[in-house]
Amino acid sequence: MSERNTTTIPSTSRSIKALLITILVLARIFSSEIVQAAEEEYRSVSVADAFLEMHTGPGRGYPIFHVVDRGDDIDIVMRRTDWFKVRAANGTEGWVDRAQMERTLQPEGTPIEFAEANQQDFTDSKWELGGMAGDFGGSNVISLYGAYSINPYVSIEVWGSQILGNFSNGWMGSVNLTHETWPDWRISPFFTLGTGVIHTEPKPTIVQGEDRTDQIAHAGAGFRVYATRRFILRAEFKSYVVFTSRDDNEEVEEWKVGFAFFF
């Protein structure tokens, strides 16, 4: 794998931007599904304060354009972190922050509470989706992964990676088994074992190389850090063995850092 040298910066930047966009789109899709399921429990509430302020967007930087009076009902359309999109009785839609929403009342007259993801949710989560970037044997690598927790200690992960080098590009797919010894820690170390395939495509040179697809196996370690709400940071190191069609196998080291969200 010595042919994998650092790629040019523009190519890497475009790939990392595409990776981040993909993660954000998927995060929004999955977050919306989770929120919609939870919102079935509190579809309509009434204003208990003197008034409720509606913003044009989910943030304090967006202007207030409409006010709902005390006693009026509003419908919850969707939630985005600590902001709620609501609909007034006259059909006007706007965004309200969590602090005001928690001072509204349910139809039976009791105050409402909105659950917020916390560290216990991080420990108990079943699914995780994220992206990472780093170095693979001297080349740049960007990866997307999905994980399912069998129990708090063991999870199965599916990875897809793109490898970018001066002399060759390629892709890699693998399935990993990951073990966390202390899943309830905010900084949770883990160990991983896995297998998969790697495909290498040499770039045109004076001597044209052949495309190769080889089996791989790896062992590694890393840690996951609960950041906030449903987001985590992740860093890891893996040591690969590439089982080539030649007599000698190859060993490649990889390190990556990135972020993910859990649900």
Protein Blocks (a to p, Z undefined) as FASTA:
>chain_A
ZZpccddfklmmmmmmmmmmmmmmmmmmmmmmmmmmmmmmmmbccdfbfbdcddfbdcfk
bccfbdcdehiacddfbdchjaccdddfkopacdddfklmmmcccfkopacddddddfkl
mmmpmbdcddddddeehiacddddddddfblkbccdddddddddfkbccddddddddddf
blmbmbacddddddddddddddddfbdcdddddddddddddddddfbhjbccdddddddd
dddfbfbdcddddddddddddZZ
